[in-house]
Amino acid sequence: MSTTQNRISVRRALISVSDKTNLDQLAAGLNELGVEMLSTGGTAKYLKQLGYEVTEVSDYTGYPEMMDGRIKTLHPKIHGALLGRTGTDDEVMQQNGIEAIDLLVVNLYPFEQTISSQNVTLQQAIENIDIGGPAMVRAASKNHDRVTVLVDPEDYEEFIDEMTTYSGISHANRHILAAKAFAHTARYDGLIANYLSSTKDTGDKNDFPRFLTTQYRHAAHLRYGENPHQKAAFYVDKNPQSGTIGATKQIQGKALSYNNIADADAALECVKEFDGTPACVIIKHANPCGVALESNLELAYLKAFSTDPTSAFGGVIAFNEKVNEQLATTILEKQFVEVIIAPEFSKNALEVFSGKKNLRVLECGYWQTDEHHWLMFKRVNGGMLVQDADTLQLKDEDLTVVSKLQPTEQQLEDMKFTWKVAKRVKSNAIVYGKDLMTIGVGAGQMSRVMSARIANIKAHDAGLKVSGSVMASDAFFPFRDGIDEAAASGIAAVIQPGGSIRDQEVIDAANEHNMVMIFTGIRHFNH
């Protein structure tokens, strides 16, 4: 927080919190500073158990808590104490026996935690909608010219430090805290609106809320966006989950750019497809240019790099396990890399990377292996597209062999591997693979047959043998020409969704070329 002047001391504080994190430290600091403490219900009981003198709000206002605690702080002696302006409202406050409150500490009923329970009822959710708390927060924030408001337990220590050092809180910091408080209540109201508009009065759920409110926290100011003439910033969820780009910690290197973050996210989400097996993904311009699985990360990296060494230059590399010293050394010997992201790095690996001061090293933490439901947003001019994230995983029972030739065990494993890679390649996507490594990747073409040709060209440029490889396509083949192209390149097996009106024509082509063909019934467009 800033430390500019125009400081206001704190003589009286009102504390009413659901989340009591760090409350003992705050209370100790306020007590040391001689601050009078007012409180309500469970918070007052907690503070008294800690041994502090506390005045109950009901004693302060002269009115008891009513309606099972629904009415505690909705009183002129509370809101007048928060809204009263120095030099303007002094007389009316004195006439009505209103004593100024200089500090408000509130963090609202746990509505978000309540609705996160799978078995929560509509009535339980409604009972956890805070009324008095947001009203007080808004009042104190509006009057931050005189009042300090704290809604985040992480701010308590800094608040006490400033009070102890300077005997008051600066106007600049009261302004910052007020903005944070308004963001807090805005997010809270947004959660309520989202929940109620996605829930029918019967308690049944709608797929999407009728009104959608989102909020993200500013994490970094970026040098520029995709291009130097575009301004940019990075925002994250309030509590990003471990194993996501939003929760990532930068260990070293230059500041991240807009494109670095986008590519690191693409790399991380791709490598997460391969839990349980050491995997490496190399991304260039949001597309995988090399992916491989092996018995250890170093071998996986070497195979992934061999797919397309040219494109790997200046790319982003992701791993799904801890990076050790030997792997770090191998990477720096093989290529120039912009970003390396992994759940964890050994101390020795970080020492190796420290020799390249500009290299961005990102530690994302480990992710949950169970399927996590989340929404994806794409801003369009005048609106926003919203959809479920594509977290669908291919199961063996989804596979249907439609060709006369049956796949070998190795072909089946390679097809499932290339299918996962194709899911993360921009459409139209074609991926060639063999022995659990990519052989060639064709991405983002307007024609699927052209993507197949590019995958073949990429493989030959890297000196890799296509003959005997498998091919994955993110969507069905509308004509047999893509199969003919693959057969001419030496592809032995194809995995694709199926679903074209010309499926039989495509199957016949596979049989003519003595190729294996599997339908998944699942499409993975990635625009």
TAWO-V387931 format. One record per residue. N is the residue number from 1. RES is the residue in one letter. PSI is psi in whole degrees, -180 to 180 (999 if undefined). D_LAST is the distance of its C-alpha to the last C-alpha in Angstrom with 1 decimal. Layout:
BEGIN
n:N res:RES psi:PSI d_last:D_LAST
n:N res:RES psi:PSI d_last:D_LAST
END
This chain:
BEGIN
n:1 res:M psi:155 d_last:40.9
n:2 res:S psi:163 d_last:42.9
n:3 res:T psi:34 d_last:46.7
n:4 res:T psi:171 d_last:47.9
n:5 res:Q psi:-153 d_last:51.1
n:6 res:N psi:58 d_last:52.3
n:7 res:R psi:148 d_last:52.4
n:8 res:I psi:128 d_last:53.3
n:9 res:S psi:168 d_last:55.1
n:10 res:V psi:118 d_last:54.5
n:11 res:R psi:-30 d_last:57.6
n:12 res:R psi:135 d_last:56.1
n:13 res:A psi:142 d_last:52.9
n:14 res:L psi:122 d_last:51.4
n:15 res:I psi:122 d_last:49.4
n:16 res:S psi:98 d_last:47.6
n:17 res:V psi:145 d_last:44.7
n:18 res:S psi:-48 d_last:42.9
n:19 res:D psi:112 d_last:41.4
n:20 res:K psi:17 d_last:44.5
n:21 res:T psi:131 d_last:42.8
n:22 res:N psi:8 d_last:45.0
n:23 res:L psi:-32 d_last:47.3
n:24 res:D psi:-40 d_last:50.3
n:25 res:Q psi:-40 d_last:49.7
n:26 res:L psi:-46 d_last:49.3
n:27 res:A psi:-41 d_last:52.4
n:28 res:A psi:-43 d_last:54.4
n:29 res:G psi:-43 d_last:53.5
n:30 res:L psi:-41 d_last:54.4
n:31 res:N psi:-42 d_last:57.6
n:32 res:E psi:-33 d_last:58.5
n:33 res:L psi:-3 d_last:58.0
n:34 res:G psi:26 d_last:60.2
n:35 res:V psi:131 d_last:57.5
n:36 res:E psi:134 d_last:58.5
n:37 res:M psi:125 d_last:56.0
n:38 res:L psi:150 d_last:55.3
n:39 res:S psi:174 d_last:53.2
n:40 res:T psi:153 d_last:52.4
n:41 res:G psi:-122 d_last:52.6
n:42 res:G psi:-31 d_last:51.0
n:43 res:T psi:-43 d_last:50.4
n:44 res:A psi:-43 d_last:54.1
n:45 res:K psi:-43 d_last:55.2
n:46 res:Y psi:-45 d_last:53.0
n:47 res:L psi:-38 d_last:54.4
n:48 res:K psi:-37 d_last:57.9
n:49 res:Q psi:-27 d_last:57.5
n:50 res:L psi:-9 d_last:56.6
n:51 res:G psi:15 d_last:59.9
n:52 res:Y psi:149 d_last:59.0
n:53 res:E psi:124 d_last:60.9
n:54 res:V psi:138 d_last:58.6
n:55 res:T psi:125 d_last:59.4
n:56 res:E psi:140 d_last:57.9
n:57 res:V psi:-38 d_last:56.2
n:58 res:S psi:-35 d_last:58.3
n:59 res:D psi:-36 d_last:61.4
n:60 res:Y psi:-42 d_last:60.2
n:61 res:T psi:-23 d_last:59.5
n:62 res:G psi:7 d_last:62.4
n:63 res:Y psi:136 d_last:60.2
n:64 res:P psi:161 d_last:59.1
n:65 res:E psi:141 d_last:55.6
n:66 res:M psi:164 d_last:55.2
n:67 res:M psi:52 d_last:53.2
n:68 res:D psi:37 d_last:52.2
n:69 res:G psi:1 d_last:51.0
n:70 res:R psi:-32 d_last:48.9
n:71 res:I psi:111 d_last:51.2
n:72 res:K psi:-49 d_last:52.1
n:73 res:T psi:-1 d_last:51.2
n:74 res:L psi:80 d_last:51.0
n:75 res:H psi:143 d_last:54.3
n:76 res:P psi:-31 d_last:55.6
n:77 res:K psi:-20 d_last:57.0
n:78 res:I psi:-54 d_last:53.6
n:79 res:H psi:-31 d_last:51.5
n:80 res:G psi:-36 d_last:54.4
n:81 res:A psi:-28 d_last:54.6
n:82 res:L psi:-35 d_last:51.0
n:83 res:L psi:-15 d_last:50.9
n:84 res:G psi:133 d_last:54.3
n:85 res:R psi:130 d_last:54.4
n:86 res:T psi:128 d_last:56.9
n:87 res:G psi:-11 d_last:59.5
n:88 res:T psi:-44 d_last:58.4
n:89 res:D psi:13 d_last:58.6
n:90 res:D psi:-44 d_last:61.3
n:91 res:E psi:-46 d_last:64.0
n:92 res:V psi:-34 d_last:62.2
n:93 res:M psi:-42 d_last:61.0
n:94 res:Q psi:-41 d_last:64.6
n:95 res:Q psi:-32 d_last:65.9
n:96 res:N psi:13 d_last:63.6
n:97 res:G psi:34 d_last:63.9
n:98 res:I psi:120 d_last:60.3
n:99 res:E psi:133 d_last:59.9
n:100 res:A psi:139 d_last:56.8
n:101 res:I psi:124 d_last:54.0
n:102 res:D psi:-20 d_last:52.5
n:103 res:L psi:130 d_last:49.8
n:104 res:L psi:128 d_last:47.5
n:105 res:V psi:105 d_last:45.7
n:106 res:V psi:140 d_last:43.4
n:107 res:N psi:16 d_last:40.1
n:108 res:L psi:157 d_last:40.1
n:109 res:Y psi:151 d_last:40.1
n:110 res:P psi:64 d_last:37.5
n:111 res:F psi:-44 d_last:35.4
n:112 res:E psi:-44 d_last:32.1
n:113 res:Q psi:-37 d_last:33.9
n:114 res:T psi:-49 d_last:35.5
n:115 res:I psi:-12 d_last:32.4
n:116 res:S psi:-16 d_last:30.7
n:117 res:S psi:133 d_last:33.3
n:118 res:Q psi:-29 d_last:32.2
n:119 res:N psi:12 d_last:35.7
n:120 res:V psi:141 d_last:36.1
n:121 res:T psi:162 d_last:37.6
n:122 res:L psi:-41 d_last:37.0
n:123 res:Q psi:-40 d_last:40.6
n:124 res:Q psi:-41 d_last:40.1
n:125 res:A psi:-45 d_last:37.0
n:126 res:I psi:-40 d_last:39.0
n:127 res:E psi:-19 d_last:42.0
n:128 res:N psi:20 d_last:39.9
n:129 res:I psi:115 d_last:39.0
n:130 res:D psi:136 d_last:41.0
n:131 res:I psi:-56 d_last:42.9
n:132 res:G psi:-36 d_last:45.5
n:133 res:G psi:-56 d_last:43.3
n:134 res:P psi:-35 d_last:40.8
n:135 res:A psi:-43 d_last:43.7
n:136 res:M psi:-43 d_last:45.5
n:137 res:V psi:-43 d_last:42.4
n:138 res:R psi:-40 d_last:41.8
n:139 res:A psi:-48 d_last:45.5
n:140 res:A psi:-40 d_last:45.8
n:141 res:S psi:-41 d_last:42.7
n:142 res:K psi:-37 d_last:43.9
n:143 res:N psi:33 d_last:47.3
n:144 res:H psi:-5 d_last:46.0
n:145 res:D psi:-26 d_last:48.5
n:146 res:R psi:-29 d_last:50.9
n:147 res:V psi:141 d_last:49.0
n:148 res:T psi:136 d_last:46.8
n:149 res:V psi:132 d_last:44.1
n:150 res:L psi:120 d_last:42.6
n:151 res:V psi:-7 d_last:39.7
n:152 res:D psi:119 d_last:38.4
n:153 res:P psi:-23 d_last:40.7
n:154 res:E psi:-16 d_last:39.2
n:155 res:D psi:-7 d_last:41.0
n:156 res:Y psi:-46 d_last:44.5
n:157 res:E psi:-45 d_last:45.6
n:158 res:E psi:-37 d_last:44.8
n:159 res:F psi:-49 d_last:46.5
n:160 res:I psi:-40 d_last:49.6
n:161 res:D psi:-44 d_last:49.6
n:162 res:E psi:-42 d_last:49.6
n:163 res:M psi:-42 d_last:52.2
n:164 res:T psi:-40 d_last:54.4
n:165 res:T psi:-42 d_last:54.1
n:166 res:Y psi:-1 d_last:54.4
n:167 res:S psi:31 d_last:55.9
n:168 res:G psi:165 d_last:53.2
n:169 res:I psi:131 d_last:49.5
n:170 res:S psi:156 d_last:48.5
n:171 res:H psi:-39 d_last:47.1
n:172 res:A psi:-41 d_last:44.0
n:173 res:N psi:-35 d_last:43.3
n:174 res:R psi:-36 d_last:44.2
n:175 res:H psi:-45 d_last:41.7
n:176 res:I psi:-45 d_last:38.9
n:177 res:L psi:-34 d_last:39.9
n:178 res:A psi:-43 d_last:40.0
n:179 res:A psi:-41 d_last:36.5
n:180 res:K psi:-37 d_last:35.4
n:181 res:A psi:-42 d_last:37.4
n:182 res:F psi:-38 d_last:35.9
n:183 res:A psi:-37 d_last:32.4
n:184 res:H psi:-48 d_last:33.8
n:185 res:T psi:-33 d_last:35.1
n:186 res:A psi:-43 d_last:32.0
n:187 res:R psi:-41 d_last:29.9
n:188 res:Y psi:-49 d_last:32.6
n:189 res:D psi:-36 d_last:32.7
n:190 res:G psi:-41 d_last:28.9
n:191 res:L psi:-42 d_last:29.0
n:192 res:I psi:-46 d_last:31.9
n:193 res:A psi:-43 d_last:30.2
n:194 res:N psi:-45 d_last:27.0
n:195 res:Y psi:-50 d_last:29.2
n:196 res:L psi:-35 d_last:31.6
n:197 res:S psi:-5 d_last:29.0
n:198 res:S psi:6 d_last:27.1
n:199 res:T psi:129 d_last:30.6
n:200 res:K psi:163 d_last:32.9
n:201 res:D psi:-13 d_last:36.6
n:202 res:T psi:-11 d_last:37.2
n:203 res:G psi:-12 d_last:35.0
n:204 res:D psi:157 d_last:32.3
n:205 res:K psi:144 d_last:28.7
n:206 res:N psi:155 d_last:26.1
n:207 res:D psi:-40 d_last:22.5
n:208 res:F psi:146 d_last:21.6
n:209 res:P psi:152 d_last:24.2
n:210 res:R psi:-29 d_last:25.5
n:211 res:F psi:138 d_last:25.4
n:212 res:L psi:120 d_last:23.0
n:213 res:T psi:128 d_last:24.3
n:214 res:T psi:155 d_last:22.7
n:215 res:Q psi:136 d_last:24.4
n:216 res:Y psi:154 d_last:23.6
n:217 res:R psi:135 d_last:26.2
n:218 res:H psi:121 d_last:26.2
n:219 res:A psi:-33 d_last:26.1
n:220 res:A psi:143 d_last:26.1
n:221 res:H psi:126 d_last:26.4
n:222 res:L psi:153 d_last:24.3
n:223 res:R psi:-41 d_last:25.8
n:224 res:Y psi:179 d_last:23.0
n:225 res:G psi:-143 d_last:19.3
n:226 res:E psi:-30 d_last:16.8
n:227 res:N psi:156 d_last:19.8
n:228 res:P psi:-24 d_last:23.5
n:229 res:H psi:1 d_last:24.0
n:230 res:Q psi:126 d_last:21.6
n:231 res:K psi:153 d_last:23.3
n:232 res:A psi:156 d_last:21.5
n:233 res:A psi:163 d_last:22.5
n:234 res:F psi:126 d_last:21.3
n:235 res:Y psi:147 d_last:22.0
n:236 res:V psi:163 d_last:22.2
n:237 res:D psi:160 d_last:23.2
n:238 res:K psi:-45 d_last:27.0
n:239 res:N psi:74 d_last:27.3
n:240 res:P psi:140 d_last:24.3
n:241 res:Q psi:147 d_last:24.6
n:242 res:S psi:143 d_last:25.7
n:243 res:G psi:16 d_last:23.2
n:244 res:T psi:161 d_last:20.5
n:245 res:I psi:-30 d_last:19.7
n:246 res:G psi:-26 d_last:21.5
n:247 res:A psi:3 d_last:24.6
n:248 res:T psi:142 d_last:24.7
n:249 res:K psi:127 d_last:27.9
n:250 res:Q psi:120 d_last:28.2
n:251 res:I psi:-40 d_last:31.2
n:252 res:Q psi:174 d_last:31.7
n:253 res:G psi:173 d_last:30.3
n:254 res:K psi:162 d_last:29.3
n:255 res:A psi:144 d_last:27.5
n:256 res:L psi:143 d_last:23.8
n:257 res:S psi:170 d_last:21.6
n:258 res:Y psi:-48 d_last:18.4
n:259 res:N psi:-34 d_last:16.5
n:260 res:N psi:-46 d_last:18.7
n:261 res:I psi:-43 d_last:17.7
n:262 res:A psi:-44 d_last:13.9
n:263 res:D psi:-38 d_last:14.5
n:264 res:A psi:-38 d_last:17.2
n:265 res:D psi:-45 d_last:15.1
n:266 res:A psi:-41 d_last:12.5
n:267 res:A psi:-44 d_last:15.8
n:268 res:L psi:-45 d_last:17.5
n:269 res:E psi:-31 d_last:15.1
n:270 res:C psi:-46 d_last:15.0
n:271 res:V psi:-24 d_last:18.8
n:272 res:K psi:-14 d_last:19.4
n:273 res:E psi:-16 d_last:18.4
n:274 res:F psi:42 d_last:21.7
n:275 res:D psi:139 d_last:24.4
n:276 res:G psi:-14 d_last:27.9
n:277 res:T psi:132 d_last:27.5
n:278 res:P psi:126 d_last:27.6
n:279 res:A psi:149 d_last:24.2
n:280 res:C psi:136 d_last:22.8
n:281 res:V psi:129 d_last:19.3
n:282 res:I psi:125 d_last:19.0
n:283 res:I psi:140 d_last:15.9
n:284 res:K psi:123 d_last:15.6
n:285 res:H psi:50 d_last:13.1
n:286 res:A psi:3 d_last:10.8
n:287 res:N psi:139 d_last:11.1
n:288 res:P psi:125 d_last:14.0
n:289 res:C psi:-11 d_last:16.7
n:290 res:G psi:128 d_last:19.3
n:291 res:V psi:138 d_last:19.8
n:292 res:A psi:152 d_last:23.1
n:293 res:L psi:145 d_last:25.4
n:294 res:E psi:-175 d_last:29.2
n:295 res:S psi:-21 d_last:32.3
n:296 res:N psi:166 d_last:31.9
n:297 res:L psi:-34 d_last:29.4
n:298 res:E psi:-45 d_last:31.2
n:299 res:L psi:-38 d_last:30.9
n:300 res:A psi:-42 d_last:27.3
n:301 res:Y psi:-46 d_last:26.7
n:302 res:L psi:-40 d_last:28.7
n:303 res:K psi:-42 d_last:26.9
n:304 res:A psi:-42 d_last:23.4
n:305 res:F psi:-38 d_last:24.8
n:306 res:S psi:-19 d_last:26.4
n:307 res:T psi:-43 d_last:23.1
n:308 res:D psi:74 d_last:22.3
n:309 res:P psi:-32 d_last:24.9
n:310 res:T psi:-50 d_last:24.0
n:311 res:S psi:-28 d_last:20.4
n:312 res:A psi:-24 d_last:21.7
n:313 res:F psi:124 d_last:24.0
n:314 res:G psi:19 d_last:23.0
n:315 res:G psi:-171 d_last:20.3
n:316 res:V psi:131 d_last:19.8
n:317 res:I psi:133 d_last:21.4
n:318 res:A psi:143 d_last:21.2
n:319 res:F psi:157 d_last:23.8
n:320 res:N psi:9 d_last:24.5
n:321 res:E psi:178 d_last:28.3
n:322 res:K psi:132 d_last:30.9
n:323 res:V psi:127 d_last:31.0
n:324 res:N psi:180 d_last:34.6
n:325 res:E psi:-43 d_last:36.7
n:326 res:Q psi:-42 d_last:36.6
n:327 res:L psi:-44 d_last:32.8
n:328 res:A psi:-44 d_last:32.8
n:329 res:T psi:-43 d_last:35.3
n:330 res:T psi:-43 d_last:33.5
n:331 res:I psi:-49 d_last:30.3
n:332 res:L psi:-26 d_last:32.3
n:333 res:E psi:-28 d_last:34.3
n:334 res:K psi:-35 d_last:31.3
n:335 res:Q psi:166 d_last:28.9
n:336 res:F psi:131 d_last:28.0
n:337 res:V psi:142 d_last:25.4
n:338 res:E psi:-45 d_last:24.0
n:339 res:V psi:138 d_last:23.3
n:340 res:I psi:128 d_last:24.4
n:341 res:I psi:135 d_last:23.4
n:342 res:A psi:162 d_last:25.2
n:343 res:P psi:-27 d_last:26.9
n:344 res:E psi:153 d_last:30.2
n:345 res:F psi:140 d_last:32.2
n:346 res:S psi:159 d_last:35.9
n:347 res:K psi:-40 d_last:38.3
n:348 res:N psi:-35 d_last:39.1
n:349 res:A psi:-42 d_last:35.5
n:350 res:L psi:-32 d_last:35.2
n:351 res:E psi:-39 d_last:38.5
n:352 res:V psi:-48 d_last:37.0
n:353 res:F psi:-28 d_last:33.9
n:354 res:S psi:-18 d_last:36.2
n:355 res:G psi:-17 d_last:37.5
n:356 res:K psi:87 d_last:34.2
n:357 res:K psi:-28 d_last:34.3
n:358 res:N psi:-16 d_last:31.1
n:359 res:L psi:127 d_last:29.0
n:360 res:R psi:119 d_last:26.9
n:361 res:V psi:120 d_last:27.7
n:362 res:L psi:127 d_last:25.9
n:363 res:E psi:115 d_last:27.3
n:364 res:C psi:-12 d_last:25.0
n:365 res:G psi:170 d_last:27.5
n:366 res:Y psi:149 d_last:27.1
n:367 res:W psi:164 d_last:24.7
n:368 res:Q psi:140 d_last:25.6
n:369 res:T psi:-18 d_last:25.2
n:370 res:D psi:156 d_last:25.1
n:371 res:E psi:127 d_last:21.9
n:372 res:H psi:123 d_last:21.2
n:373 res:H psi:128 d_last:19.8
n:374 res:W psi:163 d_last:17.8
n:375 res:L psi:148 d_last:15.6
n:376 res:M psi:140 d_last:12.3
n:377 res:F psi:139 d_last:12.5
n:378 res:K psi:113 d_last:10.5
n:379 res:R psi:131 d_last:13.2
n:380 res:V psi:161 d_last:13.5
n:381 res:N psi:113 d_last:16.8
n:382 res:G psi:5 d_last:19.4
n:383 res:G psi:-167 d_last:17.6
n:384 res:M psi:136 d_last:15.0
n:385 res:L psi:137 d_last:12.6
n:386 res:V psi:134 d_last:13.7
n:387 res:Q psi:161 d_last:12.9
n:388 res:D psi:143 d_last:14.3
n:389 res:A psi:148 d_last:12.8
n:390 res:D psi:82 d_last:12.0
n:391 res:T psi:6 d_last:15.4
n:392 res:L psi:130 d_last:16.6
n:393 res:Q psi:137 d_last:18.7
n:394 res:L psi:130 d_last:19.9
n:395 res:K psi:155 d_last:23.6
n:396 res:D psi:-34 d_last:26.2
n:397 res:E psi:-13 d_last:27.2
n:398 res:D psi:-16 d_last:23.7
n:399 res:L psi:132 d_last:24.5
n:400 res:T psi:118 d_last:26.3
n:401 res:V psi:118 d_last:27.9
n:402 res:V psi:-7 d_last:28.0
n:403 res:S psi:164 d_last:29.6
n:404 res:K psi:-38 d_last:33.4
n:405 res:L psi:133 d_last:33.0
n:406 res:Q psi:147 d_last:32.4
n:407 res:P psi:149 d_last:30.4
n:408 res:T psi:168 d_last:32.3
n:409 res:E psi:-41 d_last:31.9
n:410 res:Q psi:-41 d_last:30.3
n:411 res:Q psi:-39 d_last:27.9
n:412 res:L psi:-44 d_last:26.9
n:413 res:E psi:-42 d_last:26.2
n:414 res:D psi:-37 d_last:24.3
n:415 res:M psi:-41 d_last:22.1
n:416 res:K psi:-36 d_last:21.4
n:417 res:F psi:-51 d_last:20.6
n:418 res:T psi:-29 d_last:18.2
n:419 res:W psi:-43 d_last:16.5
n:420 res:K psi:-37 d_last:15.9
n:421 res:V psi:-45 d_last:14.6
n:422 res:A psi:-31 d_last:12.2
n:423 res:K psi:-28 d_last:10.7
n:424 res:R psi:5 d_last:9.8
n:425 res:V psi:141 d_last:8.8
n:426 res:K psi:139 d_last:5.6
n:427 res:S psi:150 d_last:5.8
n:428 res:N psi:134 d_last:8.5
n:429 res:A psi:131 d_last:10.0
n:430 res:I psi:130 d_last:13.8
n:431 res:V psi:126 d_last:16.0
n:432 res:Y psi:140 d_last:19.8
n:433 res:G psi:157 d_last:21.9
n:434 res:K psi:140 d_last:25.6
n:435 res:D psi:42 d_last:27.8
n:436 res:L psi:37 d_last:25.0
n:437 res:M psi:151 d_last:23.5
n:438 res:T psi:139 d_last:20.7
n:439 res:I psi:-33 d_last:22.4
n:440 res:G psi:145 d_last:19.6
n:441 res:V psi:126 d_last:15.8
n:442 res:G psi:119 d_last:14.0
n:443 res:A psi:146 d_last:10.4
n:444 res:G psi:24 d_last:8.1
n:445 res:Q psi:153 d_last:10.8
n:446 res:M psi:-22 d_last:11.4
n:447 res:S psi:132 d_last:13.9
n:448 res:R psi:-36 d_last:13.9
n:449 res:V psi:-32 d_last:17.5
n:450 res:M psi:-37 d_last:16.7
n:451 res:S psi:-39 d_last:14.5
n:452 res:A psi:-41 d_last:17.6
n:453 res:R psi:-41 d_last:19.9
n:454 res:I psi:-40 d_last:18.1
n:455 res:A psi:-40 d_last:18.3
n:456 res:N psi:-45 d_last:22.0
n:457 res:I psi:-44 d_last:22.6
n:458 res:K psi:-43 d_last:21.3
n:459 res:A psi:-46 d_last:23.6
n:460 res:H psi:-37 d_last:26.6
n:461 res:D psi:-32 d_last:26.1
n:462 res:A psi:1 d_last:26.4
n:463 res:G psi:29 d_last:29.4
n:464 res:L psi:147 d_last:27.9
n:465 res:K psi:120 d_last:29.2
n:466 res:V psi:-33 d_last:26.7
n:467 res:S psi:127 d_last:29.5
n:468 res:G psi:-3 d_last:29.4
n:469 res:S psi:170 d_last:25.8
n:470 res:V psi:163 d_last:23.4
n:471 res:M psi:135 d_last:19.9
n:472 res:A psi:139 d_last:16.9
n:473 res:S psi:133 d_last:14.2
n:474 res:D psi:-20 d_last:11.2
n:475 res:A psi:173 d_last:12.3
n:476 res:F psi:161 d_last:15.7
n:477 res:F psi:119 d_last:17.5
n:478 res:P psi:-21 d_last:18.5
n:479 res:F psi:169 d_last:21.4
n:480 res:R psi:-9 d_last:23.6
n:481 res:D psi:-33 d_last:22.9
n:482 res:G psi:-36 d_last:20.2
n:483 res:I psi:-40 d_last:22.9
n:484 res:D psi:-40 d_last:25.6
n:485 res:E psi:-43 d_last:23.7
n:486 res:A psi:-42 d_last:23.2
n:487 res:A psi:-40 d_last:26.9
n:488 res:A psi:-27 d_last:28.1
n:489 res:S psi:-13 d_last:26.5
n:490 res:G psi:11 d_last:28.3
n:491 res:I psi:134 d_last:25.7
n:492 res:A psi:-19 d_last:27.8
n:493 res:A psi:148 d_last:25.4
n:494 res:V psi:136 d_last:22.1
n:495 res:I psi:128 d_last:20.0
n:496 res:Q psi:163 d_last:17.6
n:497 res:P psi:-34 d_last:17.0
n:498 res:G psi:177 d_last:19.4
n:499 res:G psi:2 d_last:19.7
n:500 res:S psi:153 d_last:20.0
n:501 res:I psi:-15 d_last:23.1
n:502 res:R psi:25 d_last:24.0
n:503 res:D psi:-44 d_last:23.7
n:504 res:Q psi:-40 d_last:27.4
n:505 res:E psi:-40 d_last:27.2
n:506 res:V psi:-40 d_last:24.6
n:507 res:I psi:-42 d_last:26.8
n:508 res:D psi:-38 d_last:29.8
n:509 res:A psi:-42 d_last:28.2
n:510 res:A psi:-43 d_last:27.7
n:511 res:N psi:-40 d_last:31.3
n:512 res:E psi:-37 d_last:32.6
n:513 res:H psi:6 d_last:31.1
n:514 res:N psi:45 d_last:32.4
n:515 res:M psi:151 d_last:29.0
n:516 res:V psi:140 d_last:28.0
n:517 res:M psi:131 d_last:25.1
n:518 res:I psi:135 d_last:23.8
n:519 res:F psi:141 d_last:21.8
n:520 res:T psi:-25 d_last:20.0
n:521 res:G psi:9 d_last:19.3
n:522 res:I psi:133 d_last:16.0
n:523 res:R psi:145 d_last:12.5
n:524 res:H psi:59 d_last:9.7
n:525 res:F psi:141 d_last:6.3
n:526 res:N psi:90 d_last:3.8
n:527 res:H psi:999 d_last:0.0
END
